[in-house]
Amino acid sequence: MDFRALSQLLQKQQIIYVFLQGIYESEIPRNLIAEMPQKMKPLLAVADTLSSAESKKAVKELVGFTDSIPSQDVDILQTMLAADYARLFLSIYKAPAHPSESTYRDGTMMQYYRDEVLKTYWSFGVSAKKEFTEPEDHIATELSFMAYLCQKANDALSSGGAGRHGK
């Protein structure tokens, strides 16, 4: 793969990570819903590189959903998506599925896996956003870090060097 193609792939991946970060961080704001059809187009190119038929199908369904947004009432869609987010992550009548690595891997919060993720961020000179109060191993923070890594890799490609993290 040449540098230009790799750079374009990194840019597309970064867009996807930023998008996914936004939908896991909080309820989806109206402006992001309106931008979804355009922002999700790069996902189709990435889908072609996936080896799993199931993953390809999921990506195509997601893009199909986002393509349908212009024909829907965005206010109603925003309310429906906010209700889904609340039911998944904020529910008071059932234990919500906390979207953090520690909870997923160990069933606990703020333990070993969170510490390991934090060490990785620090090794790259990165710290979590102070205004985001969830644990550092929350999926939104991890997706933000992945977008950061795509940007750093693209910067290294542009400057012609592999570079070292944190520098």
DSSP file (Angstrom, degrees, kcal/mol; ACC not computed):
  #  RESIDUE AA STRUCTURE BP1 BP2  ACC     N-H-->O    O-->H-N    N-H-->O    O-->H-N    TCO  KAPPA ALPHA  PHI   PSI    X-CA   Y-CA   Z-CA
    1    1 A M              0   0    0      0, 0.0     2,-0.1     0, 0.0     0, 0.0   0.000 360.0 360.0 360.0 132.7    0.0    0.0    0.0
    2    2 A D     >  -     0   0    0      1,-0.1     4,-2.5     4,-0.0     5,-0.2  -0.322 360.0-105.6 -79.9 167.3    1.4    3.4   -0.9
    3    3 A F  H  > S+     0   0    0      1,-0.2     4,-2.7     2,-0.2     5,-0.2   0.872 118.3  52.9 -60.7 -39.8    1.7    6.3    1.5
    4    4 A R  H  > S+     0   0    0      2,-0.2     4,-2.3     1,-0.2    -1,-0.2   0.934 111.4  45.3 -63.9 -45.6   -1.2    8.2    0.0
    5    5 A A  H  > S+     0   0    0      2,-0.2     4,-2.3     1,-0.2    -2,-0.2   0.900 114.3  49.4 -64.7 -41.0   -3.6    5.2    0.2
    6    6 A L  H  X S+     0   0    0     -4,-2.5     4,-2.6     2,-0.2    -2,-0.2   0.911 110.1  51.1 -64.2 -42.0   -2.5    4.5    3.8
    7    7 A S  H  X S+     0   0    0     -4,-2.7     4,-2.3     1,-0.2    -2,-0.2   0.916 110.5  48.7 -61.1 -43.7   -3.0    8.2    4.7
    8    8 A Q  H  X S+     0   0    0     -4,-2.3     4,-2.2     2,-0.2    -1,-0.2   0.897 110.9  50.6 -64.2 -40.1   -6.5    8.2    3.3
    9    9 A L  H  X S+     0   0    0     -4,-2.3     4,-2.6     2,-0.2    -2,-0.2   0.918 110.0  50.2 -63.5 -43.2   -7.3    5.0    5.2
   10   10 A L  H  X S+     0   0    0     -4,-2.6     4,-2.5     1,-0.2    -2,-0.2   0.898 109.6  51.2 -61.6 -40.7   -6.0    6.5    8.4
   11   11 A Q  H  X S+     0   0    0     -4,-2.3     4,-2.1     2,-0.2    -1,-0.2   0.912 111.1  47.9 -63.1 -42.3   -8.2    9.6    7.8
   12   12 A K  H  X S+     0   0    0     -4,-2.2     4,-2.1     2,-0.2    -2,-0.2   0.915 112.1  49.1 -65.2 -42.9  -11.2    7.4    7.3
   13   13 A Q  H  X S+     0   0    0     -4,-2.6     4,-2.7     1,-0.2    -2,-0.2   0.905 109.3  52.9 -63.3 -40.0  -10.5    5.4   10.4
   14   14 A Q  H  X S+     0   0    0     -4,-2.5     4,-2.5     1,-0.2     5,-0.2   0.916 107.8  50.9 -61.4 -43.3  -10.1    8.6   12.4
   15   15 A I  H  X S+     0   0    0     -4,-2.1     4,-2.3     1,-0.2    -1,-0.2   0.914 111.4  48.4 -59.4 -43.4  -13.4    9.9   11.2
   16   16 A I  H  X S+     0   0    0     -4,-2.1     4,-2.9     2,-0.2     5,-0.2   0.924 111.0  49.5 -65.0 -45.3  -15.1    6.6   12.3
   17   17 A Y  H  X S+     0   0    0     -4,-2.7     4,-2.6     2,-0.2    -2,-0.2   0.909 111.9  48.5 -61.0 -42.4  -13.4    6.6   15.7
   18   18 A V  H  X S+     0   0    0     -4,-2.5     4,-2.1     2,-0.2    -1,-0.2   0.916 112.5  49.1 -64.6 -41.9  -14.5   10.2   16.4
   19   19 A F  H  X S+     0   0    0     -4,-2.3     4,-1.7    -5,-0.2    -2,-0.2   0.953 113.3  45.5 -60.4 -50.4  -18.0    9.4   15.3
   20   20 A L  H  X S+     0   0    0     -4,-2.9     4,-1.5     1,-0.2    -2,-0.2   0.876 109.2  56.3 -64.1 -36.9  -18.2    6.3   17.5
   21   21 A Q  H  X S+     0   0    0     -4,-2.6     4,-1.8    -5,-0.2     3,-0.4   0.939 106.6  51.5 -56.4 -46.4  -16.7    8.2   20.4
   22   22 A G  H  X S+     0   0    0     -4,-2.1     4,-1.0     1,-0.2    -1,-0.2   0.853 109.1  48.3 -61.9 -36.7  -19.5   10.8   20.1
   23   23 A I  H  < S+     0   0    0     -4,-1.7    -1,-0.2     1,-0.2    -2,-0.2   0.721 116.4  42.7 -81.1 -18.0  -22.2    8.2   20.2
   24   24 A Y  H  < S+     0   0    0     -4,-1.5   116,-0.2    -3,-0.4    -2,-0.2   0.660 104.8  64.7 -94.4 -18.7  -20.8    6.4   23.2
   25   25 A E  H  < S-     0   0    0     -4,-1.8     2,-0.3    -5,-0.2    -2,-0.2   0.888 120.1 -36.2 -73.0 -39.2  -19.9    9.5   25.2
   26   26 A S  S  < S-     0   0    0     -4,-1.0    -1,-0.2    -5,-0.2    59,-0.0  -0.941  90.0 -42.0-165.9-178.7  -23.5   10.8   25.6
   27   27 A E  S    S-     0   0    0     -2,-0.3    55,-0.1     1,-0.1    -3,-0.1  -0.294  74.1 -97.3 -56.9 145.9  -26.9   11.0   23.9
   28   28 A I        -     0   0    0     50,-0.2    -1,-0.1    -5,-0.1    54,-0.1  -0.524  38.6-131.3 -73.9 122.2  -26.4   11.9   20.2
   29   29 A P    >>  -     0   0    0      0, 0.0     4,-1.9     0, 0.0     3,-0.5  -0.343  20.5-112.2 -70.8 155.9  -26.9   15.6   19.7
   30   30 A R  H 3> S+     0   0    0      1,-0.2     4,-2.3     2,-0.2     5,-0.2   0.875 115.0  55.8 -55.8 -42.7  -29.2   16.8   16.8
   31   31 A N  H 3> S+     0   0    0      1,-0.2     4,-1.4     2,-0.2    -1,-0.2   0.862 107.2  49.7 -63.9 -34.7  -26.3   18.3   14.8
   32   32 A L  H <> S+     0   0    0     -3,-0.5     4,-1.2     2,-0.2    -1,-0.2   0.897 108.3  53.1 -69.8 -39.0  -24.4   14.9   14.8
   33   33 A I  H >< S+     0   0    0     -4,-1.9     3,-0.6     1,-0.2    -2,-0.2   0.929 109.2  49.5 -59.4 -43.9  -27.5   13.1   13.7
   34   34 A A  H 3< S+     0   0    0     -4,-2.3     4,-0.3     1,-0.2    -1,-0.2   0.820 113.0  47.1 -64.8 -30.4  -27.9   15.5   10.8
   35   35 A E  H >X S+     0   0    0     -4,-1.4     4,-2.5    -5,-0.2     3,-0.5   0.624  87.9  91.7 -84.6 -14.4  -24.2   15.0    9.9
   36   36 A M  H <X S+     0   0    0     -4,-1.2     4,-2.3    -3,-0.6     5,-0.2   0.871  77.9  56.8 -54.0 -46.7  -24.3   11.2   10.1
   37   37 A P  H 34 S+     0   0    0      0, 0.0     4,-0.5     0, 0.0    -1,-0.2   0.916 116.1  37.0 -55.2 -43.0  -25.2   10.5    6.4
   38   38 A Q  H X4 S+     0   0    0     -3,-0.5     3,-0.8    -4,-0.3    -2,-0.2   0.905 116.8  51.3 -73.7 -42.1  -22.1   12.3    5.2
   39   39 A K  H 3< S+     0   0    0     -4,-2.5    -1,-0.2     1,-0.2     4,-0.2   0.763 107.1  53.7 -69.3 -25.3  -19.8   11.2    8.0
   40   40 A M  T >X S+     0   0    0     -4,-2.3     3,-1.4    -5,-0.3     4,-0.6   0.599  81.5  89.2 -89.0  -9.7  -20.6    7.5    7.6
   41   41 A K  H X> S+     0   0    0     -3,-0.8     3,-1.5    -4,-0.5     4,-0.6   0.891  82.5  58.0 -53.9 -43.2  -19.8    7.3    3.9
   42   42 A P  H 3> S+     0   0    0      0, 0.0     4,-1.4     0, 0.0     3,-0.5   0.762  92.0  72.0 -60.9 -21.3  -16.1    6.5    4.6
   43   43 A L  H <> S+     0   0    0     -3,-1.4     4,-2.4     1,-0.2    -2,-0.2   0.828  87.6  61.9 -63.4 -30.9  -17.2    3.5    6.6
   44   44 A L  H <X S+     0   0    0     -3,-1.5     4,-1.3    -4,-0.6    -1,-0.2   0.890 102.4  50.5 -62.9 -38.5  -18.2    1.7    3.4
   45   45 A A  H  < S+     0   0    0     -4,-0.6     4,-0.4    -3,-0.5    -1,-0.2   0.884 111.7  47.7 -66.5 -37.5  -14.6    1.8    2.1
   46   46 A V  H >< S+     0   0    0     -4,-1.4     3,-1.5     1,-0.2     4,-0.5   0.867 103.9  62.4 -69.7 -35.7  -13.4    0.3    5.4
   47   47 A A  H >< S+     0   0    0     -4,-2.4     3,-1.4     1,-0.3    -1,-0.2   0.858  95.0  60.9 -58.4 -35.7  -16.1   -2.4    5.2
   48   48 A D  T 3< S+     0   0    0     -4,-1.3    -1,-0.3     1,-0.3    -2,-0.2   0.733 101.4  53.9 -65.4 -20.4  -14.6   -3.7    2.0
   49   49 A T  T <  S+     0   0    0     -3,-1.5    -1,-0.3    -4,-0.4    -2,-0.2   0.555  86.1 104.4 -89.9  -8.1  -11.4   -4.5    3.9
   50   50 A L    <   -     0   0    0     -3,-1.4     6,-0.0    -4,-0.5    -3,-0.0  -0.495  57.4-156.5 -76.8 141.4  -13.1   -6.5    6.7
   51   51 A S        +     0   0    0     -2,-0.2     2,-0.5     4,-0.0    -1,-0.1   0.737  69.8  86.3 -88.1 -23.1  -12.7  -10.3    6.5
   52   52 A S     >  -     0   0    0      1,-0.2     4,-2.3     2,-0.0     5,-0.2  -0.668  62.9-155.7 -84.7 124.1  -15.9  -11.1    8.5
   53   53 A A  H  > S+     0   0    0     -2,-0.5     4,-2.4     1,-0.2    -1,-0.2   0.865  97.9  55.4 -62.2 -36.1  -19.1  -11.3    6.5
   54   54 A E  H  > S+     0   0    0      2,-0.2     4,-2.2     1,-0.2    -1,-0.2   0.903 108.1  47.2 -64.3 -41.9  -21.0  -10.5    9.7
   55   55 A S  H  > S+     0   0    0      2,-0.2     4,-2.5     1,-0.2    -2,-0.2   0.913 111.2  51.3 -65.5 -43.3  -19.0   -7.3   10.2
   56   56 A K  H  X S+     0   0    0     -4,-2.3     4,-2.4     1,-0.2    -2,-0.2   0.920 110.7  49.0 -59.0 -43.8  -19.5   -6.2    6.6
   57   57 A K  H  X S+     0   0    0     -4,-2.4     4,-2.3     1,-0.2    -1,-0.2   0.912 110.6  50.3 -63.2 -43.1  -23.2   -6.7    6.9
   58   58 A A  H  X S+     0   0    0     -4,-2.2     4,-2.4     2,-0.2    -1,-0.2   0.906 111.0  49.2 -62.3 -42.4  -23.3   -4.7   10.2
   59   59 A V  H  X S+     0   0    0     -4,-2.5     4,-2.7     1,-0.2     5,-0.2   0.926 111.2  49.1 -63.4 -44.8  -21.4   -1.8    8.6
   60   60 A K  H  X S+     0   0    0     -4,-2.4     4,-2.3     1,-0.2    -1,-0.2   0.874 111.0  50.3 -64.7 -36.5  -23.7   -1.8    5.5
   61   61 A E  H  X S+     0   0    0     -4,-2.3     4,-2.4     2,-0.2    -1,-0.2   0.910 110.8  49.6 -66.5 -41.6  -26.8   -1.8    7.8
   62   62 A L  H  X S+     0   0    0     -4,-2.4     4,-2.6     2,-0.2    -2,-0.2   0.933 113.1  45.7 -62.2 -46.3  -25.4    1.1    9.8
   63   63 A V  H  X S+     0   0    0     -4,-2.7     4,-2.4     1,-0.2    -1,-0.2   0.893 111.2  53.6 -65.3 -38.3  -24.6    3.1    6.6
   64   64 A G  H  X S+     0   0    0     -4,-2.3     4,-1.0    -5,-0.2    -1,-0.2   0.909 109.3  49.0 -60.2 -41.8  -28.1    2.2    5.3
   65   65 A F  H >X S+     0   0    0     -4,-2.4     3,-0.8     1,-0.2     4,-0.5   0.943 111.9  47.4 -61.8 -48.0  -29.6    3.6    8.5
   66   66 A T  H >< S+     0   0    0     -4,-2.6     3,-1.0     1,-0.3    -2,-0.2   0.850 106.7  57.9 -65.9 -31.8  -27.6    6.8    8.3
   67   67 A D  H 3< S+     0   0    0     -4,-2.4    -1,-0.3     1,-0.2    -2,-0.2   0.782 102.9  55.7 -65.3 -24.9  -28.6    7.2    4.7
   68   68 A S  H X< S+     0   0    0     -4,-1.0     3,-1.2    -3,-0.8     4,-0.3   0.598  82.4  90.5 -83.0 -10.1  -32.2    7.1    5.7
   69   69 A I  G X< S+     0   0    0     -3,-1.0     3,-2.4    -4,-0.5    -1,-0.2   0.886  77.2  59.5 -57.1 -44.8  -31.8   10.0    8.2
   70   70 A P  G 3  S+     0   0    0      0, 0.0    -1,-0.3     0, 0.0    -2,-0.1   0.783 104.4  52.5 -57.9 -24.1  -32.7   12.8    5.7
   71   71 A S  G <  S+     0   0    0     -3,-1.2     2,-0.2    -4,-0.2    -2,-0.2   0.419 102.6  77.1 -89.9   2.6  -36.1   11.2    5.1
   72   72 A Q  S <  S-     0   0    0     -3,-2.4     2,-0.8    -4,-0.3     3,-0.1  -0.704  92.8-100.6-110.1 161.6  -36.9   11.1    8.8
   73   73 A D     >  -     0   0    0     -2,-0.2     4,-2.5     1,-0.2     5,-0.2  -0.740  33.1-154.5 -77.3 112.4  -38.0   13.7   11.4
   74   74 A V  H  > S+     0   0    0     -2,-0.8     4,-2.7     1,-0.2     5,-0.2   0.832  89.8  55.4 -64.1 -34.4  -34.7   14.4   13.1
   75   75 A D  H  > S+     0   0    0      2,-0.2     4,-1.9     1,-0.2    -1,-0.2   0.920 111.1  43.9 -64.8 -42.9  -36.3   15.6   16.4
   76   76 A I  H  > S+     0   0    0      2,-0.2     4,-2.4     1,-0.2    -2,-0.2   0.920 114.4  50.2 -67.0 -43.1  -38.2   12.3   16.7
   77   77 A L  H  X S+     0   0    0     -4,-2.5     4,-2.7     1,-0.2     5,-0.2   0.908 108.9  52.1 -61.4 -42.4  -35.1   10.3   15.7
   78   78 A Q  H  X S+     0   0    0     -4,-2.7     4,-2.4     1,-0.2    -1,-0.2   0.912 110.2  48.6 -60.5 -42.8  -33.0   12.2   18.3
   79   79 A T  H  X S+     0   0    0     -4,-1.9     4,-2.2     2,-0.2    -2,-0.2   0.913 112.2  48.6 -63.5 -43.2  -35.6   11.4   21.0
   80   80 A M  H  X S+     0   0    0     -4,-2.4     4,-2.1     2,-0.2    -2,-0.2   0.915 113.3  46.6 -64.2 -42.9  -35.7    7.7   20.0
   81   81 A L  H  X S+     0   0    0     -4,-2.7     4,-2.5     2,-0.2    -2,-0.2   0.873 111.1  52.2 -68.1 -36.8  -31.9    7.4   20.0
   82   82 A A  H  X S+     0   0    0     -4,-2.4     4,-2.6    -5,-0.2    -1,-0.2   0.891 108.9  50.8 -64.7 -39.1  -31.7    9.2   23.4
   83   83 A A  H  X S+     0   0    0     -4,-2.2     4,-2.5     2,-0.2    -2,-0.2   0.907 110.3  49.4 -64.9 -41.1  -34.2    6.8   24.8
   84   84 A D  H  X S+     0   0    0     -4,-2.1     4,-2.3     2,-0.2    -2,-0.2   0.925 111.5  49.1 -62.0 -44.3  -32.0    3.9   23.5
   85   85 A Y  H  X>S+     0   0    0     -4,-2.5     4,-3.0     1,-0.2     5,-0.5   0.933 112.7  47.3 -60.6 -46.7  -28.9    5.4   25.0
   86   86 A A  I  X>S+     0   0    0     -4,-2.6     4,-1.9     1,-0.2     5,-0.8   0.903 112.0  49.9 -63.1 -41.5  -30.6    5.9   28.4
   87   87 A R  I  <5S+     0   0    0     -4,-2.5     4,-0.3     3,-0.2    -1,-0.2   0.890 117.3  41.0 -64.7 -39.0  -32.0    2.4   28.4
   88   88 A L  I  <5S+     0   0    0     -4,-2.3     9,-1.9    -5,-0.2    -2,-0.2   0.918 134.2  12.8 -74.4 -44.5  -28.6    0.9   27.6
   89   89 A F  I  <5S+     0   0    0     -4,-3.0    -3,-0.2     7,-0.2    -2,-0.2   0.604 132.3  34.1-115.6 -15.0  -26.3    3.0   29.8
   90   90 A L  I  <<S+     0   0    0     -4,-1.9    -3,-0.2    -5,-0.5    -4,-0.1   0.368  73.6 144.2-124.7   3.8  -28.4    4.9   32.3
   91   91 A S      < -     0   0    0     -5,-0.8    -4,-0.1    -4,-0.3    -5,-0.0  -0.098  30.3-167.4 -53.6 139.0  -31.3    2.7   33.1
   92   92 A I  S    S+     0   0    0      3,-0.1    -1,-0.1     1,-0.1     3,-0.1   0.604  83.9  53.9-101.4 -14.8  -32.5    2.7   36.7
   93   93 A Y  S    S+     0   0    0      1,-0.1     2,-0.3     2,-0.0    -1,-0.1   0.619 116.5  30.1 -97.4 -11.3  -34.8   -0.3   36.6
   94   94 A K  S    S-     0   0    0     -7,-0.1    -1,-0.1     0, 0.0     0, 0.0  -0.961  98.5 -91.1-136.4 155.9  -32.1   -2.7   35.3
   95   95 A A        -     0   0    0     -2,-0.3    -3,-0.1    -3,-0.1    -5,-0.1  -0.559  49.8-132.4 -67.0 117.1  -28.4   -2.8   35.8
   96   96 A P        -     0   0    0      0, 0.0     2,-1.0     0, 0.0    -7,-0.2  -0.338  17.0-110.4 -70.8 154.9  -27.0   -0.8   32.8
   97   97 A A        -     0   0    0     -9,-1.9     7,-0.0     2,-0.0    -6,-0.0  -0.750  32.9-143.4 -84.2 103.9  -24.2   -2.1   30.8
   98   98 A H        -     0   0    0     -2,-1.0     2,-2.0     1,-0.1     6,-0.1  -0.566   8.3-136.4 -73.1 125.7  -21.4    0.2   31.6
   99   99 A P        +     0   0    0      0, 0.0    40,-3.4     0, 0.0     2,-0.3  -0.316  61.9 117.6 -83.6  58.4  -19.3    0.7   28.5
  100  100 A S  B  >  -A  138   0A   0     -2,-2.0     4,-2.3    38,-0.3    38,-0.3  -0.923  69.5-126.7-123.2 151.6  -15.9    0.4   30.1
  101  101 A E  H  > S+     0   0    0     36,-2.4     4,-3.1    -2,-0.3     5,-0.3   0.899 109.0  54.0 -61.6 -41.9  -13.1   -2.1   29.4
  102  102 A S  H  >>S+     0   0    0      1,-0.2     4,-2.8     2,-0.2     6,-0.9   0.926 110.6  45.9 -59.2 -45.7  -12.9   -3.1   33.1
  103  103 A T  H  >5S+     0   0    0      4,-0.3     4,-1.0     3,-0.2    -1,-0.2   0.914 115.9  46.2 -64.4 -42.6  -16.6   -3.8   33.4
  104  104 A Y  H  <5S+     0   0    0     -4,-2.3    -2,-0.2     1,-0.2    -1,-0.2   0.923 123.8  31.4 -65.6 -45.2  -16.6   -5.8   30.2
  105  105 A R  H  <5S+     0   0    0     -4,-3.1    -2,-0.2    -5,-0.2    -3,-0.2   0.793 138.5  15.2 -87.0 -29.0  -13.5   -7.9   30.9
  106  106 A D  H  <5S-     0   0    0     -4,-2.8    -3,-0.2    -5,-0.3    -2,-0.2   0.538  90.8-120.4-126.3 -13.2  -13.6   -8.2   34.7
  107  107 A G  S  <<S+     0   0    0     -4,-1.0     2,-0.3    -5,-0.9    -4,-0.3   0.530  83.9  90.9  80.9   4.4  -17.1   -7.2   35.8
  108  108 A T        -     0   0    0     -6,-0.9     2,-0.3     0, 0.0    -2,-0.3  -0.870  69.8-124.9-127.8 162.2  -15.7   -4.4   38.0
  109  109 A M  S    S+     0   0    0     -2,-0.3     3,-0.1     1,-0.2    -8,-0.0  -0.800  81.5  11.0-107.6 151.9  -15.0   -0.7   37.5
  110  110 A M  S    S+     0   0    0     -2,-0.3    -1,-0.2     1,-0.1     2,-0.1   0.857  97.4 116.0  59.1  41.8  -11.8    1.2   38.0
  111  111 A Q  S  > S-     0   0    0     -3,-0.3     4,-2.0     0, 0.0     3,-0.4  -0.147  79.8 -37.9-117.9-146.6   -9.6   -1.8   38.4
  112  112 A Y  H  > S+     0   0    0      1,-0.2     4,-2.3     2,-0.2     5,-0.2   0.856 130.7  48.7 -50.6 -51.1   -6.6   -3.4   36.6
  113  113 A Y  H  > S+     0   0    0      1,-0.2     4,-2.3     2,-0.2    -1,-0.2   0.864 110.0  52.0 -66.5 -35.6   -7.7   -2.8   33.0
  114  114 A R  H  > S+     0   0    0     -3,-0.4     4,-2.4     2,-0.2    -1,-0.2   0.915 110.1  49.9 -62.9 -42.5   -8.5    0.8   33.7
  115  115 A D  H  X S+     0   0    0     -4,-2.0     4,-2.2     2,-0.2    -2,-0.2   0.890 110.5  49.9 -63.5 -39.8   -5.0    1.2   35.2
  116  116 A E  H  X S+     0   0    0     -4,-2.3     4,-1.9     2,-0.2    -1,-0.2   0.908 111.3  48.3 -66.3 -41.8   -3.4   -0.5   32.1
  117  117 A V  H  X S+     0   0    0     -4,-2.3     4,-2.4     1,-0.2    -2,-0.2   0.921 110.3  52.4 -62.9 -44.2   -5.3    1.8   29.7
  118  118 A L  H  X S+     0   0    0     -4,-2.4     4,-2.5     1,-0.2    -2,-0.2   0.902 107.4  51.9 -59.9 -42.8   -4.2    4.8   31.8
  119  119 A K  H  X S+     0   0    0     -4,-2.2     4,-2.1     1,-0.2    -1,-0.2   0.890 108.7  51.7 -61.1 -39.4   -0.6    3.7   31.6
  120  120 A T  H  X S+     0   0    0     -4,-1.9     4,-0.9     2,-0.2    -2,-0.2   0.939 109.4  48.9 -64.1 -46.1   -0.9    3.4   27.8
  121  121 A Y  H ><>S+     0   0    0     -4,-2.4     5,-2.6     1,-0.2     3,-1.3   0.946 111.9  49.4 -56.9 -48.6   -2.4    6.9   27.5
  122  122 A W  H ><5S+     0   0    0     -4,-2.5     3,-1.7     1,-0.3    -1,-0.2   0.854 102.2  61.1 -61.2 -35.8    0.4    8.3   29.6
  123  123 A S  H 3<5S+     0   0    0     -4,-2.1    -1,-0.3     1,-0.3    -2,-0.2   0.748 109.2  44.1 -64.9 -20.8    3.1    6.6   27.6
  124  124 A F  T <<5S-     0   0    0     -3,-1.3    42,-0.4    -4,-0.9    -1,-0.3   0.322 120.7-109.9-100.4   5.2    1.8    8.6   24.6
  125  125 A G  T < 5S+     0   0    0     -3,-1.7     2,-0.4     1,-0.3    -3,-0.2   0.775  76.1 133.1  73.5  26.2    1.6   11.8   26.7
  126  126 A V      < -     0   0    0     -5,-2.6     2,-0.3    -6,-0.2    -1,-0.3  -0.867  34.0-174.3-113.6 141.4   -2.2   11.8   26.6
  127  127 A S        -     0   0    0     -2,-0.4     3,-0.1    -3,-0.1    -9,-0.0  -0.957  34.2 -98.0-128.9 155.0   -4.7   12.3   29.4
  128  128 A A        -     0   0    0     -2,-0.3     2,-0.1     1,-0.1     8,-0.1  -0.261  50.9 -86.8 -67.0 154.8   -8.5   11.9   29.3
  129  129 A K    >   -     0   0    0      1,-0.1     3,-0.9     2,-0.1    -1,-0.1  -0.427  32.1-141.1 -62.4 132.5  -10.6   15.0   28.9
  130  130 A K  T 3  S+     0   0    0      1,-0.2    -1,-0.1    -2,-0.1    -2,-0.1   0.823  99.3  57.7 -67.4 -31.3  -11.3   16.5   32.3
  131  131 A E  T 3  S+     0   0    0      1,-0.1     2,-0.8     2,-0.0    -1,-0.2   0.669  90.4  80.0 -75.7 -14.3  -14.9   17.4   31.5
  132  132 A F    <   -     0   0    0     -3,-0.9    -1,-0.1     1,-0.1  -107,-0.0  -0.845  64.5-171.6 -93.8 112.7  -15.7   13.7   30.7
  133  133 A T        +     0   0    0     -2,-0.8    -1,-0.1     3,-0.0     3,-0.1   0.379  46.2 105.4 -93.9   3.9  -16.2   12.2   34.1
  134  134 A E  S    S-     0   0    0      1,-0.2     4,-0.1  -109,-0.1    -2,-0.1  -0.362  85.4 -77.5 -77.4 163.8  -16.3    8.5   33.2
  135  135 A P    >   -     0   0    0      0, 0.0     3,-2.0     0, 0.0     6,-0.2  -0.196  43.5-110.4 -58.7 154.8  -13.4    6.1   33.9
  136  136 A E  T 3  S+     0   0    0      1,-0.3    -2,-0.1    -3,-0.1    -3,-0.0   0.683 116.7  59.3 -63.4 -19.5  -10.5    6.3   31.5
  137  137 A D  T 3  S+     0   0    0      4,-0.1   -36,-2.4     5,-0.0    -1,-0.3   0.232  74.4 129.0 -96.0  15.3  -11.3    2.9   30.1
  138  138 A H  B X> S-A  100   0A   0     -3,-2.0     4,-2.2   -38,-0.3     3,-0.6  -0.431  71.7-118.6 -62.5 143.0  -14.7    4.0   29.0
  139  139 A I  H 3> S+     0   0    0    -40,-3.4     4,-2.6     1,-0.2     5,-0.2   0.828 112.7  58.1 -59.3 -33.3  -15.2    3.1   25.3
  140  140 A A  H 3> S+     0   0    0    -41,-0.3     4,-2.0  -116,-0.2    -1,-0.2   0.908 108.9  45.0 -63.5 -40.6  -15.6    6.8   24.3
  141  141 A T  H <> S+     0   0    0     -3,-0.6     4,-2.1    -6,-0.2    -2,-0.2   0.898 113.1  50.3 -69.6 -40.2  -12.2    7.6   25.8
  142  142 A E  H  X S+     0   0    0     -4,-2.2     4,-2.0     2,-0.2    -2,-0.2   0.890 110.9  49.2 -65.5 -37.9  -10.6    4.6   24.1
  143  143 A L  H  X S+     0   0    0     -4,-2.6     4,-2.2     2,-0.2    -1,-0.2   0.881 108.8  53.1 -67.5 -37.9  -12.1    5.5   20.8
  144  144 A S  H  X S+     0   0    0     -4,-2.0     4,-2.1     1,-0.2    -2,-0.2   0.902 108.7  50.3 -61.1 -40.9  -10.8    9.1   21.2
  145  145 A F  H  X S+     0   0    0     -4,-2.1     4,-2.4     2,-0.2    -2,-0.2   0.892 107.8  52.8 -65.0 -39.9   -7.4    7.6   21.8
  146  146 A M  H  X S+     0   0    0     -4,-2.0     4,-2.1     2,-0.2    -1,-0.2   0.899 108.7  50.0 -62.5 -40.1   -7.7    5.5   18.7
  147  147 A A  H  X S+     0   0    0     -4,-2.2     4,-2.2     1,-0.2    -1,-0.2   0.905 109.5  52.1 -63.1 -40.7   -8.5    8.6   16.7
  148  148 A Y  H  X S+     0   0    0     -4,-2.1     4,-2.6     1,-0.2    -2,-0.2   0.913 108.2  50.8 -60.5 -43.7   -5.5   10.3   18.2
  149  149 A L  H  X S+     0   0    0     -4,-2.4     4,-2.7     1,-0.2    -1,-0.2   0.881 108.1  52.5 -64.1 -37.9   -3.3    7.4   17.1
  150  150 A C  H  X S+     0   0    0     -4,-2.1     4,-2.4     2,-0.2    -1,-0.2   0.925 110.9  47.8 -61.4 -43.3   -4.6    7.6   13.6
  151  151 A Q  H  X S+     0   0    0     -4,-2.2     4,-2.6     2,-0.2    -2,-0.2   0.923 112.2  48.6 -63.4 -44.4   -3.7   11.3   13.5
  152  152 A K  H  X S+     0   0    0     -4,-2.6     4,-2.3     2,-0.2    -2,-0.2   0.907 112.0  49.1 -63.2 -41.6   -0.2   10.6   14.9
  153  153 A A  H  X S+     0   0    0     -4,-2.7     4,-2.2     2,-0.2    -1,-0.2   0.906 112.2  48.4 -63.6 -41.3    0.4    7.9   12.3
  154  154 A N  H  X S+     0   0    0     -4,-2.4     4,-2.5     2,-0.2    -2,-0.2   0.890 110.1  51.6 -66.8 -38.9   -0.8   10.2    9.6
  155  155 A D  H  X S+     0   0    0     -4,-2.6     4,-2.1     2,-0.2    -2,-0.2   0.910 109.7  50.4 -61.6 -42.2    1.4   13.0   10.8
  156  156 A A  H  X>S+     0   0    0     -4,-2.3     5,-1.8     1,-0.2     4,-0.6   0.898 110.6  49.3 -64.3 -40.3    4.4   10.5   10.8
  157  157 A L  H ><5S+     0   0    0     -4,-2.2     3,-0.9     1,-0.2    -2,-0.2   0.928 110.6  50.6 -62.0 -44.4    3.6    9.5    7.3
  158  158 A S  H 3<5S+     0   0    0     -4,-2.5    -2,-0.2     1,-0.3    -1,-0.2   0.859 112.1  46.3 -63.2 -36.2    3.4   13.1    6.2
  159  159 A S  H 3<5S-     0   0    0     -4,-2.1    -1,-0.3     2,-0.2    -2,-0.2   0.518 113.0-119.5 -87.1  -3.7    6.7   13.9    7.7
  160  160 A G  T <<5S+     0   0    0     -3,-0.9     2,-0.3    -4,-0.6    -3,-0.2   0.596  77.3 101.5  81.5  10.6    8.3   10.9    6.2
  161  161 A G  S   <S-     0   0    0     -5,-1.8    -1,-0.2    -6,-0.2    -2,-0.2  -0.915  71.8-134.0-129.2 156.0    9.3    9.3    9.5
  162  162 A A        -     0   0    0     -2,-0.3    -6,-0.1    -3,-0.1    -5,-0.1   0.813  48.3-167.7 -73.6 -30.1    8.0    6.5   11.7
  163  163 A G        -     0   0    0     -7,-0.1     2,-0.4    -4,-0.1    -1,-0.0   0.199  20.5 -94.5  65.9 168.1    8.4    8.7   14.8
  164  164 A R    >   -     0   0    0    -40,-0.0     3,-1.5    -8,-0.0    -1,-0.0  -0.950  40.3-103.3-119.6 143.8    8.2    7.7   18.4
  165  165 A H  T 3  S+     0   0    0     -2,-0.4   -40,-0.1     1,-0.2   -41,-0.0  -0.331 104.3  23.5 -65.4 148.0    5.1    7.9   20.5
  166  166 A G  T 3         0   0    0    -42,-0.4    -1,-0.2     1,-0.1   -42,-0.1   0.429 360.0 360.0  81.0  -0.8    4.9   10.7   22.9
  167  167 A K    <         0   0    0     -3,-1.5    -2,-0.1     0, 0.0    -1,-0.1   0.402 360.0 360.0-111.5 360.0    7.4   12.8   21.0
